Amino acid sequence: MNTFKSAFRAITNVAFVAFLTGSLFGQANATDYRLSPGDEVSIVVFGEDDLSITDRLDGNGVLNYPLLGALRASGKTASELERQITRSLTGKYLVDPDVRVSVAEYRQVFINGEINNPGGYAYRPGLTLDKAIALAGGFTPEASRERVTLTRVLNGTSQQFSMRLSDVVLPGDIISVAEYLQVFVNGEVNSPGNFRYQQGLTVEKTIALAGGFTGRASKKRVRVSREIEGRQTEGKIRMRDPVYPGDIILVPEGFF
């Protein structure tokens, strides 16, 4: 079973690094939000009603603004766009324009997987993962709170991160909630089936979850089927050995 242990250890290490990276990333400050296609912005020029508009960035991140024409707003913060418009209007069109730019409506946040009402939801500043899950009706009974991932576009590239319930969500994020990890018990146990995986689970504890051995069980011939590097491998296992997610415990009938 050394091969099993080494493979699981490698998987665990990778997952832990991803979790740390995702958790730190999830603390991004929403006030520094950069505009993207689909965001709706409000531009107010005090005393100039014709220059005060509310419009949505098109698919290329461009905003059509009176007098100035097409403005590339994608990638800018509201403050940066505000300064750009102020500079462009000053002198040629207005003496000292007082411009204010804010986000009128953010892109939606999308939630899928093991939640009760998957779909798109309106973003609100300060939205965290737990609040987003609540908007979507909460977790299903099969949901794993430890297997929540976020897909976010950074510098034009879609990247995936692990998340904690307290992590910040940003407009356009896609949240995916996976099923909880399971182990399976087949053969001579009283209640064969699948069971929720828990850290520290051993063969003995897994058999107990399955109602214990039947009177016909061969306790010394218990085997495990485990996927390693894409291949299903079967081997002997002892009662004190650890069980890993996806394991199938096989309890054969004894010879009497």
C-alpha positions, 0 to 999 in steps of 0.5 A, spaced: 500 500 500 506 504 499 504 506 492 497 508 495 500 512 500 505 516 496 500 518 491 495 520 496 500 524 499 502 528 493 495 529 491 494 532 498 500 537 497 498 540 491 491 541 493 493 544 500 498 549 495 492 551 491 488 552 497 493 557 500 493 561 493 486 561 492 484 563 500 489 569 499 487 571 492 480 571 495 481 577 499 482 581 493 479 588 495 472 590 491 473 597 491 479 596 486 475 593 481 476 594 474 471 595 469 469 589 464 464 588 458 457 587 461 458 592 467 454 598 467 457 605 469 454 612 471 457 618 468 455 625 471 458 631 469 455 636 474 451 642 470 451 638 464 445 634 463 447 632 456 454 629 458 451 625 464 449 618 462 448 611 464 451 606 459 453 599 459 460 596 456 460 592 450 463 586 448 469 589 447 469 593 453 468 600 450 463 605 452 460 610 447 460 617 450 457 624 447 463 628 444 468 623 446 466 617 442 468 610 443 472 610 450 476 604 452 473 603 459 475 595 460 481 594 465 480 601 468 477 603 475 471 608 476 476 613 478 481 612 472 475 612 467 473 619 471 480 622 470 480 620 463 473 623 461 475 629 465 482 630 462 478 629 455 473 634 456 477 640 459 479 645 455 476 643 448 469 642 451 468 645 458 473 649 462 473 646 469 468 639 468 466 636 475 465 629 473 463 623 477 463 615 475 461 610 479 458 603 477 451 602 476 450 595 475 456 590 476 456 583 472 453 577 475 456 572 479 454 565 477 454 559 481 453 552 479 454 545 482 451 542 489 446 548 490 439 549 491 438 554 485 444 555 481 444 561 476 446 568 475 446 573 481 446 580 482 453 582 485 453 587 491 460 590 494 462 586 500 459 579 497 463 573 500 462 566 498 457 564 504 453 570 502 453 568 495 451 561 496 445 563 501 443 567 495 443 561 491 438 557 496 444 554 500 448 547 499 444 541 497 445 535 502 451 532 497 455 539 497 462 539 500 464 545 503 471 543 502 471 543 495 468 550 492 472 553 487 472 559 483 473 561 476 476 568 475 479 572 469 485 575 470 489 579 465 485 575 460 486 568 462 481 564 466 484 561 472 481 557 478 482 557 485 480 554 492 475 558 496 473 559 503 466 561 505 469 568 508 473 569 501 471 575 497 467 574 491 467 579 485 463 581 479 463 575 473 466 570 478 464 563 477 463 559 483 462 551 483 460 547 488 462 539 488 459 533 491 462 531 498 468 526 497 465 519 498 468 512 500 464 505 498 463 499 501 461 493 498 460 485 500 459 482 506 457 488 510 450 490 513 449 496 510 453 496 503 453 503 499 457 510 499 459 514 505 462 521 506 469 521 507 472 524 513 479 526 515 482 520 519 478 515 516 480 508 517 478 501 514 475 499 521 471 506 521 469 505 514 466 498 516 463 501 522 459 506 518 457 500 513 453 497 519 459 492 521 461 485 518 455 480 516 456 473 519 459 471 513 464 476 512 472 474 511 475 479 515 482 477 513 481 478 506 478 485 506 481 489 499 481 496 497 480 498 489 483 505 488 485 509 482 492 511 482 494 515 476 488 514 472 488 506 473 484 502 478 488 498 482 486 493 487 490 490 493 490 488 500 488 492 506 489 492 514 483 494 518 488 500 521 490 502 514 487 509 512 482 510 507 482 515 502 477 519 497 474 514 492 476 508 495 472 502 494 472 497 500 471 490 498 469 485 503 468 478 501 465 472 503 468 467 508 469 459 506 465 455 512 
